[in-house]
């Protein structure tokens, strides 16, 4: 039993530090050797024994000592709140904010910084869902929510293990295991706005465990609409979004495990319709009606093979091979008058990664991790735009070596890590990481420092090559250089009562050489990338959680940020005369954000689940005009009834944006794109059956 405890403790610590692929398996996450079959039946008040299920402001030794600002959202919480998609879930995370990028695509910002393009890594069961052309991840009717076991989030850098896309944060979505499912579950949801259809979604998840074999298969197909409101562009044109601007998604996720060998295959097909052109102008015919629209399609086929071998109870080897083929930002122009569609651009990216790491753990729980990996991306440009490439893009490769060690002194636990990268196009890079953590019973403390980086993607490289083709020889630009970020964080936590926890996080983020998107209006809006000198924010995040085993739980979170340095004009709040009116705010982000999430059991089967989000003023641009968006209160309530009439049958009824605040997604940089209307008041019915 002692050896098993040591092994579980080492696995738990490393999983929370790195959130890495198969190290996230449920059976490895217990500090108290809770069996996987027991985890399925735990309620939220008992999850302190399984730290990975807990958010950073809950009582659990591993979570409190994890060298990162960690939020863990359980699948039970997601189903309780009646989340329509991942946006509903992540909006409750302190410091997270959504904004429009372009062409009806919505992305994520973190702590006052635009993170949509290559600065937050998103995983499903160890498979990276960032598209490797520009590094973006698209939100809104994209990810399945009913088959999630938990979501593990690092608010802060994760570059030591995950590298390029983890500069500001890591989101790891973990599906239910075969033992947790042990059968089949089918879910259907239908929602309506006041003026049109909101969504119709079907999900299924199945799983079975036989001796040494485990098999899971899940899938989703859904159609949704961003909003039912009127969109107005910067030139005065408009179109009705009701039953337009479709978001269509399909996903299949297959997992097969035999003893220490684990295989995962994922297929993701997501498309977004946009009536507002590439930036801010709606294309209309001679009658003033929209005559065309654009579909952006994002496709990923990915496979992940992992092998884990225990040489001894203290030495573990992990071997991992990953492959993905992506077709991101496939742009097709479609016409309302029956003219044939026109494929505007199609770029395939093949990504390969091979990783090996070894973990050495002592009886006291100290450990050393040594790892290395090799990865490369190959680009295939099938249909270039009007300005095409004369030569293909190079293959982008990276060799990585990393090490991380933790040692528990009587008065503090010390962690140190270092990552080394050698890029064929961008030279070498070192990224260190340090942490001091200590749990003093009811009080815990974390002091964290990390350096992170973002290497330009092939899409950044491609845009600059294309731009240089139209420039005179003496005006040609150089390729963008890597971006670096330095983050310092402090977390203080105190257990006020046995079931009441308070956590306070302070952060300071300083980025240098930031990669910045540009548009040349004098050359037919040609787009390209440059480096700006720097951008920095600092702020505070607090979390208060009350967990009552007999009736439910309450969560109250507050986050605040301010800009302390900004050399990029696109992120500044400027008047038409280029006067900066708020030097401590960045475009698109609220200074203050408050979220409330509650779960109340009225009976053992019936619960009421209200959520509330408040955001303060935000600033954005409508063309060249600076616009102010006032405070907003988004209130939802979801009624959940489990085991209705028969075991396994569940019905839910949700009411969203009760106050009809008509929230808008503000573009978090000055790209001229007016705020994109978000969901208005909606009612959703959800049915599921598990057998």
N, C-alpha and C positions, 0 to 999 in steps of 0.2 A: 504493500500500500504506500510505503514511503516513497519508493521509486516512481510510482504512478503520480503521486502528488507533486514531486519535483518536476516531472515531465509536463504536467498540466500547467504548473505555475510558469515555467519557462515559455510554453506555448502561448499562454495568456498575455504575458508581458510583451513578447515579440509581436503578437498579433495586434495589440493595441498601439505599439510603437510604429508598426509598418503597414498594417492593414493589407497584407500581401497575399494574393491568390489563395492557395490551399491552406495557408496558415489560419484562414478564417473559418475553417470547418467547425461546426457547432460542438463536436465532441472535444475540441481542444481549448475551449474558452472558459472552463470552469476552474476557479481557484480552489474550490471545495470539492472537486471531483464529482459534481452533479452529473449523473448519467444523461445521455441525450434523450432517452424516453421520458425522463423526469422533466426535462426542460419544456416539453410540449404542454404539460399540464400546469405549469407555474402561472400564478396570477401576478399582476404588476407589483404587488407589495412583497412578493417572495423573490423577485428577480435580483435582489441584492447578492444572492449566491452565484449569480451568473453575470459577471460584470459587463460583458460585451453587450448585453441587452440594455444597459443603463445609460442615460445621458450623463454629461459631465457634472451635473448638479445633483446626482443621486448618490446614495451611500453604497459604495462597493470599493474594496481595497484596491483592486487592480485598476479600476477606472480613475480613482482618486490619485493614484501614483503614476499613471500613464504619462509619458513625457510628451504631451501634446494637449491642446485644447480640444477635447473629444466630446462630440455629441452622438448619442446612439438613440435612434428612434425605433421602437419595436413595431412589428407588423400589427400587433394588437392595437397599439395607439393609432396607427394609420387607418385601420378598419373602424375603430371607434369614431374617429372624426369624420368618416365618410369622405375621405379624400377622393376628388374626381380624377386627379392626376398628380404628378410629382410636384407641380407648382404649389398646390395647396399644402403639401408637407413641408417643402423647403422654405416657404414664406414664414413659417413659424421659427426658423433657426435664426438666432441673433446675428446681425451683421449681413444677412443675405438679402438681396434685392434683385428684382427682375426688370429688364428694360428691353425695348425693341432694338434690334441691330439693323436689319434691312429686309425688305421683301417679306414682311409678316413673320420673320424669324425672331424669336424671343430668347434672350440669353441671361446669364447670371452675373451679378456683380457682388463683390465681397468687401465689406469694411470700407466702403466709399471708393472702391477701385473697380474699373471695368475689367472683369475676369472672363468674359465670354470667349475671347479669342486666345485660347491656349494657356490660360492661367489657373484653371481648376480642372483636375483630373476626375473623370466619371467612369466608374467600373460597374459591371454587372457580373457577379460571380467570378471575379478575377479577370474579366475581359474588358479591355479599355474601349469605351464608346465614343471618345473624342475622335472626330474625323481628322485624319493626319494631313489633310491639305492645308487647313488654316488653324486647326486645333479646337474648333468650336463644338459645342453640344447644344442641341435644340430642345426647347421645352414647350409643353402644351400638347396634351393627348399623345404623348410619345411613349412613356415608360409604363408598363403594367404595374398596378399597385396592389391588387388583391392577392398576388402570389409572393409578396415580399415577407421574409422572416424578420429582417431588420435592415436599417440603413445606418452605416457607420460613417461619421463625418469628422474630418480634421479641419478645424477652422484655423488655418495657418499653413505654413509650408510643409510639403511632403516629398521634397525632392530627393532626399537621401536614398529612398527606395524607388520611388516612382519616376523621378527624373523630370523630363521637360515640361509636362503639362500640369505639374503639381506645385506651381509657384505660390499660389495663394490658398489652396485648399484641396482636399480629396473627398469625394463622395463615393462610397462603396455600397452598392445595393446587393444584398445577399438574399437569395431565394430560399424557400422552405426546402428542407432536406426530405429524402425519401421516407425516413422514419416519422417525420412530422406530418407528412401528407397521408401516407398509408391508404391510398385510395384515389378517388377522383373528385375534384371540385370544379363546378361550372358557375360562372358569374355573368350576369347581364345587367347593364345600367342604361337608362334612358333619361335624358335631361332636356328641358326646354327653357329658353329665354322667354321674355314677354312677347317678342316679335319673331321668333323663329326657333328652329331646332338647335339645341346646344351640343348634344352628343348622343351617340349610340355605340356602346362598347360591349364586346364579349371577350371574356377571359376564361381559360381553363388551366388547371394544374393537376398533374397526376404523379404518383410516386409509389414505389414499392421496394422493400428490402428483403432479399433472400440470402441468408447466410453471409457470404463474403461479397455479394453483389448488391448494388444500389442503383436504381434507375429513376430519373425524374424527367418529365416532359411537360412543358408549359407553353402557352401561347396567348396571343392577344390579337384581335382585330378591332379597330375602332375608327369611326368618323366623327369629327367634331368641328365646331366653328369657333373662331376666336371671340366673336362678339356679334350682337345684333344691332349695333348702333351705326351712325353715319360717320364715315371717315372723311375728313376735309384735308386736302393737301395744301401745300404752301402757296399755290397759285390761285386758290379759290375754287378749284374743282372738287367734286365729292362723289362718293358712291355709297350705296346701302350695303352694309356688311351682313345683314340678316340672310341666312342660308347661302352666303357666299364665303369667301376666304377659308376654304376647307382645310382641315388638318387631318390627314389620313395616315394611319400607322398599322403595321403588322409586324409581329415579332414571334419567333419560335426559339425556345431555349431547351436544349437537350443535355442532360448530365448522366454519365455512366461512370460508376466507381467499382473497382474490384480490388479489394485489399488496399494496398498502398498506391495503386494506380488510379488516377482521376482524369477523366476526359470530359470536355465541355465544348459544345457547338452552339453558336448563336447566329441567327439570321434576323436582321433588322431592316425594315423598309419603311421609311418615313418621308412624307411629302407635304409641302406647304404651298397653298395657292395664294397669290398676291395680286391685287388689283391696282396697287399704287406704284407700279414701275420699280426701278432699281433704287431710287432714293425718295424723292418727294413729289414727283409729278405723275398724275393719272393720265394715261393715254386715252384720248377720246376721239370719236369720229366727228364729221361735220355737223351732227345734231347735238353735240355736246355730251354724248353718252360714251361710257367706256367701251372701247372696241376690242380690247385684248387684255390678257392677264398672263402672269408668269407662274410657272410651277417649278419650285426647287425641290429636288428629290435627293434624299440621303440614304444610301444603301451600304450595309455592312454585312459581310459574311466572315465569321471569325471562329477559330478553333484554339483550344488551350489544352495541353497535355501536361500533367504534373505527376511526378513520382516522388514519393517520400520514403526514406529508409532510415531506420534507427539502428546505428551501429551498436550503441549501448543505450542505457537509460538516460545518459547525459549528452550524447552526440547524435545529431540528426542531420541528414542530408536531404536537400530538396533540389530536384531537377525539373526545369520547366521549359516548354517550347510553345511558342505562340505564333499564329499566323492570322492575318486579316486581309481581306480584299474589300476596298471601299470605293464607292462612286459618289463622293459628296458634291453638293452644289451643282447637280446636273440641272441645267436651266433650259426649260422648254417654253417657248412663246406660243400661246394659244389664242385663237380669235373667236369672237362671238358670231361673226357673220359666215361661218362655215369654211373659211380658208384653212388649208392644212396647217398643222402645228409645225413649228420650226425649232429644231434642236440647236440651242445657242452654244452650249459648252458641255463637254463631257470629259472628265479627268478621272482615271483610275489610279488608286494608290495601293500597292502591295507592301505590307509590313511584315517583317520577320523579327522575332526576338527569341534568344536562347539565354536562359538564366540558370545559374547554379549557386547555391548558398549552403553553408554549414553553420549549425548552431551548436555551441558548447555551453552547457549549463551545469552549475554546481549544485550541491545539496542545499545551499542557502538561497538559491534562486538567482544568483549572479549569472551573467551570461556574456558570451562573445558571439557575434554573427559576422561571418566573412562571406562575401559574395562577389560575383562578377557576371557580366552579361555582354552580349553582342547583339546589336539590332541594326536593321537598315530598312529604308523606305525606297521603293522604286515607283516612278511616276510614268503614266502612259496617257498622253494628251491626245484624245481621239478627235474631238471637234473643237478647234480653237475659235475664238471670237474673230471679229473683223481684223484685229491686229493679231497675227499668229506668230508662233515661235519659229525661228529659222533652225534652231537646234533643240534637241530634247533636253529635259532637265537631268542633272547628274543624279546618281544614286547617293542618298544621304545615309551615312553609316556612323555608328557610335560604339566604342568599346568602353565599358564601365567596370570599375572595381569599387567596392564599398565595404566599410567595416563599421560595426556598432557594438559598443560594450556598455554594460551596466554593472555597477557594484554598490551594494547596500552597506554603508557605514552605520553605526549605531544612531547617528544623529541626522543623516541625510543619505539619499540614494543619488549617485552620480552617474550620468549617462553621457557618453561622447560618441560621435559618429563622424565619418568623413566619406565623401563620395568623390571619385576621380572619373572624369570623362575625357575621351579623346575622339574628337569629331573630324571626319575627313574634310569638311568644309569650313569649320569654325575653330580649329585648334583644340587646346585642352582647357579644362575647367576643374577647379576644386570647390567643394561646397561642404563646410563643416557644420556640425550641430552639437549643442551642449544643453544639458538639463540638470537641474537640481530639484528633487521632489522629496516630500516627506509627509507621512500620515501620522498625526499626533492624536489618534482617537477621533474625537469629534471635529478636529481641525485638520485641514490639509493645506499644503503649500506647493506651488510649482514655479520655478524660474526657468525660462526657456529662451534660447537664442538659436536661430537657424539662418543659414544663407541658402538661397534658392536661385534658380535661373530659368530662363526661357530662351531656347535656341530658335532662331527663325525657322519657320516651316517651309516646305516646298512651295506652298502657295504664296508666301511672302516673296520667296526667291523668284517665282514665276512672274508675279505682277511687276517686279522691278525690271526683269528682262524685257517684258512686253513694253513697259513704259520707255525704256531706253531706245527701243526701235523707232519711236516717233520723235525723239529728241535730237537736236543738232549735236554734233560731236563734242562741242565745248560745253554742253549743258547736261551731259549724261551723269547719272547718279550712281553711287556705289551701292553694293548690297548692304542690307542692314546687319548690324552686329548683335550679338547676344545681349539679353537683358538680365540684370542681376537685382535681387531683392534681399534685404537684410531685415529680419523680423525679431523683435524682442517681445516676450510675453510674460506676464505674471498672473497666476491664478491663486486666489484665496478662497477656501471653502470652509463652511462651518455648519455642523449639524445642530440646529437650534433645538430641536426636539427629536425624539426617536423617529418620527415620520415627517420632519420638516427640515429641508436643506437649503442653504443659501450659498451661492457661488458668485464671485466677482472676478472678472478677467480684465486686465489692462493690456493693450497692445500698442506697439509702435512699429510701423512698416515704412521702410525707406527703399525706393526703387531707383536704379540708375540705368541710363541708356535705354529708356523704355521704347518699345517698338510701337510705332504710331501710324495709323492708317491715314492716308491723304488722298484728296481728289483734286485734280487739276481742271478747273472749270474752263480754262482758256484752250484746252486741248480735248474737247468733247468729253469732259468728265472722266478722263483717264485716271485710274486709281493706282496707287503705289504705296510704299512704306518707307519711313525714315526712323531715325533714332532721335528722341528728345532727351534732354539732359537728365530729368528726374521727376519723381512724384512721390509724395510721402503723406501718410495719414496716421493719426493716432486716435485712440478712443477707449471706451469702456463697454463691457457687456456683463449683465447681471442675470442670474437665474434663481428663481425661488420655486421649489416644488414641495407640495404637500401631498402625501400618499396615505390614504386611509383604506386599509384593507377591506373594511366592511362595506364601504359605499363607492369608492372611486379615487380620483386624484384631481389636483389642480396644478397648473404650471403658469407662471408669470415671468416673462422675460423682457428685458429692456436693453437696447443697444444705442450707442452714441458714437459718432465719429466726427472728426474735423480734419480738414486738409491743412497741413503745415508747410508743404512745399509743392509747387506745381509749375513746371516750366513748359507744359504742353498747352497751347492755346485752346485746343479742342476740348479740354477738360475744364476750362475756366468758364465762369459765369460772366459774360461780357455783354454790354449794351451794344447798340448799333454803332456807337462811336468808339468801340473797343475799350470802354471803361469797365474795370472789374468792380462789380458791386458787392460781391461776397467772396473774400479771399480765403475763407475757411470752409467753403463748400465746393464740391465738384458737381458737374452737370449730371442730372438724373437721379441723384441719391438723396434720400431724406436724412437730415441730421439726427432725428430721433425716430425710434421705432419701438413699439410696445406690442407684445403678443400675449394672448391668454388662451389656454387650452384646458378644457375640463371634461371629466367623464363622471357621470352620476348613475349608479345602478338603482333604478326604481324597483325592479324585481330582479331575481337571478337571471332572467332572460331579456329584460327590457331596460334600455339605458338611454339617457339624453346626453348629447355631446355638443356643447357650444364652443365655438372658437371666435376670437376677436383679434384683429390686427389694426393698429393705429400707425400711420406714417405722417411725419410733419411735411412742411412745404418742400417741393422739389422744383428745380428749374430745368427747362429744356429749350429747344429751338424749333421754330416753325419757319422753315427757310432760313432767312437771316434774322428773323425777329425773335428776340428772347421772350419766353413765356414763363409765367409762374403758375404752378399747379398747387392748389391749396391742400391743407391737411385732409386725410381720408380715414374713415372708420369702416372696415370691412368685417361684417358680422355674419357668421354662419351658424346653423344648428342642424344636427343630424340625429334622427331617431332610429335606433337599432333594436331589432327584435330577433333574437337567436332561438333556434329550435321551435319555430312556429308550427304548431299542429303535429309536426313530426321531427325527429332528431335529424339535424343536418340542414334543415331548411331555414334560411335567414332572409329577412326583408328589411330594407332601410329606406328611409325617406329623408331627403336633405333639402334645406332651404339656404340659398347662398346669396351673399350681398343683400341682406335683409333690408338695410337702409337705402338700397339703390344708389350707392355712392358713385357707381360708374367709373371705376378705377381705370387709369390709363397707364400704359407702359411707355415711360419717357426714355428717349434715346440717351444713353449715358456718355455721349460725346457729341460734339457739334458737327453732325453730319447733315444738318438741314432737314432731317426727317421729323415731321410733326409727331406728337405722341400718338401711339397706336391704341385705339379703344380696346379695353380688356373686357372680360365677361361682365355682364350686367346681372340683374336679379335673375336667379335660376332656381328651378325646382327639379330634383332628380329622384327617380325611383330605382332602387337596386335590389336584385334578387340573386340569391346564390344557394346552391345545394351541394352538399358534400356527402359522398357515399363510398 
